[in-house]
């Protein structure tokens, strides 16, 4: 009878090991899928910011050309140009922040993996 209990316990531990392995794999796969989704969303946001930067460059060039044609000498000191430059700086900072967030997400590891590595 003790032999049956021993083999029953071995089957149970094997089943538990398989279940734990399956659960861990599912957790890692879910984490990786979520990580990929977040990266893609950040890249979409980054592409939007880059389009806005391009539009701001275009607006700035157009405004500078118009001011020059109107005979304005101190073009860089005009309110419109300084506002556009400030807007460009803000957009560039937003792009840099998004790029840093993308890199940080790429470096993330699944929480369960980190806990098991400590043990």
NORJODA-V277445 format. One record per backbone hydrogen bond with DSSP energy under -0.5 kcal/mol. NH is the residue of the N-H (numbers start at 1). CO is the residue of the C=O. Records with the same first field share a line. If there is no record, write none. Layout:
# NORJODA-V277445
NH: CO / CO
This chain:
# NORJODA-V277445
5: 1
6: 2
7: 3
8: 4
9: 5
10: 6
11: 7
12: 8
13: 9
14: 10
15: 11
16: 12
17: 13
18: 14
19: 15
20: 16
21: 17
22: 18
23: 19
24: 20
25: 21
26: 22
27: 23
28: 24
29: 25
30: 26
31: 27
32: 28
33: 29
34: 30
35: 31
36: 32
37: 33
38: 34
39: 35
40: 36
41: 37
42: 38
43: 39
44: 40
45: 41
46: 42
47: 43
48: 44
49: 45
50: 46
51: 47
52: 48
53: 49
54: 50
55: 51
56: 52
57: 53
58: 54
59: 55
60: 56
61: 57
62: 58
63: 59
64: 60
65: 61
66: 62
67: 63
68: 64
69: 65
70: 66
71: 68
72: 67
75: 73
77: 74
78: 75
82: 78
83: 79
84: 80
85: 81
86: 82
87: 83
88: 84
89: 85
90: 86
91: 87
92: 88
93: 89
94: 90
95: 91
96: 92
97: 93
98: 94
99: 95
100: 96
101: 97
102: 98
103: 99
104: 100
105: 101
106: 102
107: 103
108: 104 / 105
114: 110
115: 111
116: 112
117: 113
118: 114
119: 115
